[in-house]
Amino acid sequence: MKKEQIEQLRHLSRKLVRELGLLQPDQSDVNATPAHWHALVEIDKDPGITLSKLANLLLISLSKVSGLIKSLKKDGLIELKMGVDRREKHLHITAAGKNVLEKIDTFSQNKIKGAFEFLDEAEMLKITESIDRYSSALEKSRLIRERVKILTLSTSRTIRKQIVNMIENIQKNEFSIPITEAINTCVLKAEQDFYYNNSYNFWYAIDDNGKIVGSVGLKKIDATKGEIKKFFVIKEYRGKGVAQKLMNALFSASKKHGFKTLYLGTVDTLRAAHKFYDKYGFRRIPDSILPNTFEVCHLDSIFFECDVNDSIKKFI
């Protein structure tokens, strides 16, 4: 998908949300946000729903859901009942909540009916099917992202070989990088470059089937400088938040170790990676200003640096 198409879809999505009104009918007697109404709708659809399940449906944290529930309960729109497991409370709509839901339904239905007056049956069906496909695609992408786990490298040689195989497949088969056999052995010998301060500073991503889908390592240069190494994500998982998750782990460790500046070297053909670095505050630099102890790979021709405190705000 081209950048222009993505921007157009984002614009149309914002316009759709704006015109639908975010489920925000006139409720002068209740001080609530659109999130309150979404919560109320979900509770009505699933009487007895738990807080944790509601948080998953609304895609917000449990603490934020707790705040919503307290507000709805205070306004008399819901009630909490104890279940078999007394640690989990179950949510139910009250009569007052039903009255508010009727207003929400009327508000939303009138919005849609008004729009459909300008469309014929075929157009309405096409819109319904398209929105269903789009929302389903968004959900699938989110679930893929949520199911990916970031793990810290262990002493397992099997895992290390799998990571190397993943990296080499990208280098050789996707980008035709003329690698040598020794170029990725730092993963196999992680104790030399990635073990310091009593921890391994190399992370890999796995999907829900246990397949390795990405990796990144943090090499110590000196007390205030680090180097990002072996940052790769397989093609199927790019653009799904895996790279950000890996970088979250790396920047958290950078802060813990007291690194102020990070450096990396890469090849010219990894253009998408360059854009990723640019987006998150990395600066291109000549190799002449790299730290003296930075070991330049013979394949690398482009170099970046970033201030940890500046970039960390974009990742953590």
N, C-alpha and C positions, 0 to 999 in steps of 0.2 A: 504494500500500500504506500502511495506517495505521501509526502509531507502535506501537500495541499489537501488531499482527501482526509487525512487525520484531523487537520485544523478545521475543515468544514464540518466533520462529524462532531467534533468538540463544540463548535459553535451551535450546531443544530440541537445537540443534547442540552446545552445551557438554555437555549430558547424554549425547548420543550418543557424543561423544569420550571422556567419562569412563567410560561403561559398556563401550565397546570396549577400553579399556585402553591406547590409543595404541601398539599393537603392542609392549607391554612385558612379555613373559613373564619368568618368574624366571630370571635369568642371573647367578647369584652369582659365576661364574668370569670374567665379562666386565664391565668397567666401561664401560657405554654408556648413551646416552639414546635415546628413541624415534626421534630423527632418524637415529641409526646404523642402526636396523632398517629404516627407510624407505629409506635409501640402499642397504642390502644387498638389499632386495627389488627395487629398480629395476635394480641391477647384474645380478642373477640373470635378470631378464626380458630384458635387453639385453646379453649378453656382449660385452665390448669397448667398452662405452660410455665416452665421454670425460668428463673432469671438467666441462668447460663444459656439455655436454649434461645431465649429472646435476644441475648447479646449476639449470638451467632447469626440469627436472622437479620438483625439490624446492622451487623458488621461494625459494632462498636465495643469498647471494653466493658468488662463486668462492672467496674466502678462507675462508669457513666450511666449504664443501665440502672444501677442502684439509685443514682440520683434522679433519673426519670421516674422510677417507680415510687420513690418517696413523694415526689411532687404530685403524681397522679393520685396516690393514696390520700394525700393531704386535701386534694380537691374533691375527694369522694367518688372518683371515677373508677377505681378498682379496689379490690380487697385481696388480702393475702391469706391463704389457708395452708395449714401444715399437712404434709403428705405422710406416707408411711415412713419415709426417711426424713426425720425431723430436722435434718440439717438443710434441707431444700424446701423453700417455700413455693407455693403454687399460686398463680395469678388468675383472678377472675374479674370480669366486668360487672360493675354495679348497675342499678337502674339508671342512675345519673350518667354513667358512662355510656349506656345504650342510647340515651338521648343525644349525647354529643356525637356518637357514631352516626346517628340518623342525619345530623347536620352535615357531617363529613361526606356521607354518601350522596346527599342531595347536591352539595357543593361540587363534588367530583363528577357526578353524572351530568349535571348541567353544563359543565365545562366541555365534556366529551360530546354531548348531544349538540351543543352549539357548533363545534368544529365539524361534526359529521354532516351538518346541513349543507356544507360546501363540497361534499364528496358523494360519489355514487357508490353503489354496493360493491362493485369490483375494487374501487380504490380503498374502501374501508377494509375489505378483506386483505388486500395487499399490505396495508399499513399494519394491521394486526399481526399478520404472519411475519413481516419484516422486524417489528419490534420484538416479537417472541424469539426470533432467531438471533437478533442482536443482543438481547438480554441474556440469552442462554450462552452465547459466545463469551460475553463478559464474565459470566459465572464460571465457565470452564477455565478461563484464563486465571481467574482469582484462585480457584481450587488448586490448580497446578502450582501456583506460586506459594500457597499456604502449605501444601504437602511437602514441598522441598525442605529438607533439614540441612543445617550446616553443622558439620562435625569437625572436631580437632584431630589432626593426624595422630595416629598411634604408632606403636612399634611393628604393627602387622605388615609384613613384607608383601603379602597378597594385596592388601589395600593399596600400598605404594605402587605396585606394578600396575594395578588397574588405573590409578591416577595417571601414571606415565603413558599408558596405552591411550587414554582419553586425550591427553595433550598431544601426543604424536599423531593421532588420527586427524586432529584439527590442523596441525602444522603441515603434515605431508599431503593428506588427501583433500583438504578443503582449500588450503592456501599455497600449496606447492612450495613450502619453505624448505630449502635444502639443508635439513638438519643433519648433524652428526650423531653417532650413537651416544656420545658422552654429554650431549647438551642438556638432557633432562635427568641426569644421574643425581643431581642435587636433591631430588625428591626421594630417591632410594637411600641416599646418605644424609637424611634430614638433620641428623645430630650435628653435622658440621656447620650448616647455615641457618637452621631454623629452631634450634633448641638453645634457649638461654633464659635467664631469670626463672629457672625451674619449670619451664613450660615449653611445649611445642608451639611454634608460631606459624603453623601451616594449617589451612582449613580446606575442606572439600564438601561439596554439595551432593546430596543423594535425593532421588525421587522416592515415591512411596513404594516402588519395587526394589529399592536398594541400589539402583543404577547410579553410578557416579556421573554427574552432569556438569560439574564445574570445580575450580580450584583456585587458590591464591595463597601466596606465602609472603611473610614479612621477615626480611633479613636485616640483622643489626649491622649498621656501618660503624657507629660510635654511640656515645651516650645520648646524643640528641638527634641522630639521623638514622633513617631506615630505608630499605629498598624493597619495593613491591616486585615480586617475582612469580612467574608461572600463573598468571591471571588469565584463565580460560573458562569459557562456558560453551557447551555444545550448542549447535545451531538451533535445535528444537526448543531450547529453553532461553534463548536470547529474547530480550524485550518482555520478559515475564517476572522481572524483579529478582532473579537469581544473582545477577552481578551485584545488585545493591545489597543483598543479604551477605554475600561474601565480603564486600567492602565494609559493611557494618562491623563484622567480626574483626577485620584487620584494623580499622580505625579505633575500635574500642581497645584493642591490644596496644596500638601505638600510643594512645593516651596513658594507658597503664604503665608502659615502659618509659614514659617521659620523652618520647621522640617529638621534635618540633617540626622537622622537615622530612618529607618522603621523596624518593626518586624512583624512576623506572626507565628502562630502555625497551624499545619495541621496534618492529620492522615496518616498513612503509606500507605493506599490503594489508595490514590490519586496520583499515580505515574506520570501521565501525567502532573499534576500541578507541581510536583517537578522538572521535566525537564524544564518546562516553567520558573520557578524561577531561576534555574541554568543558563539558557540561557541569562537571563536579569540581571545577576550580583549579584544575591542574594547568601549569604553564609550560609551554615548550621552551626548551633551553638548548644551547649548544653544548656539545660534549666537553668543551674546554672548561666549563665551570662546574663540572661534576666533582664530587669529593675525590680526593686523591686515592682513597681506598675503595672507590667504586670499581668493581670488576666489569668492564665493558665486554659484552658478548660480541663476537666478530660479525654476527648477523644483524645486530641492532644499528639503526641509522637515525632514529628519532628518539629524543629524550624529553622527559617531563619531570617537573618538581611540583610540590604543593606544600603549603603551610598546613600542618595538622589541625590547628585550632580553627582555621578558616573552612577547610573542607569537611571537617567532622560534623559541622552543623548541617551539611547537606546529606549526610549518610545516616547519622545516629537518630 
